[in-house]
Amino acid sequence: MKEATRFEPPESVAGAPFWAATRDRRFVLPWCVACGRPHWFPRDLCPHCLATELEWREASGRGRVYSVSVMAKAANPAMAGREPYAVALVDLAEGVRMMTNVVGIAPDEVTVGAPVTVTWERLGDGRHLPLFRPSTAPGTMDSPAPPGASSRSNA
């Protein structure tokens, strides 16, 4: 059997702070200083108010599955050998939606509305790709994270 591979997202100038944080498995989001709202994906200006003063803030790493598709065949040749896998849109606790994979559960068991928590997959260049796994512990969106909790995962 062929060894499973992973599509490794390219870096951009706008996304550099995000990818730098992932090297330490820190989950951060861009926030607009002018309107105070987060957004996803990284870009040079706020999609809400078009301001250009942005900052990166730690995010909770918690969310809920908004939508999910099970990929029986790899949509990208770089994902060959991982099928089937779950591609999901996750609504993060901070109010933004992110496309990701849900892992740690059979792909056909991922359900809309399920609480999820960030986990990490190491990429070949030292970055980590944020993925999500089912949440069943304190700190899910149904309960606040304990004081001092981090968005880091040991997975």
C-alpha positions, 0 to 999 in steps of 0.5 A: 500500500502506498504511504499516505501523503499530505497536501502542504499549504503554501505560505503567503505574506499575509499568512506568515504570522499564522504559520509561524505560530503553528510551529509552536502549535499555537492557534491564532486568528487575525483580528481587525484593530478598527472594528474588533472582529476576527476573520479567516482566511489571512489577508491584508485587510479586514473583510468587514470594514476594509481597515488594514491594521490587523493583529494576531490573537490566540484563539480557543481552538474550539468549534462546531462542525457546520458542514461535512463531506466524506471524501471516498476518493482523494480530491487532491493527489497529495491526499492519496492514501488517506481516504476516506477522510472528512472535510468540514467547515468548522464554526470557531468559537470566535465567530469565524468559519474554517475549512479543515479535516476532522480526525480521531473519528470515522469520517462517516461518524462526523456530524453537523453540530458536533463540538470539536477541538484543534489538534495538530499534524506536523508538516515536512517544514516544521509547521503544523496543520490545524485539524479538529477532533471530537470534543468530549472534555471540559473546554468544549463549546458547551463549557468554558475552558478551565483557567489557564487552558491553552489551545495547544494539543499534544496530539 
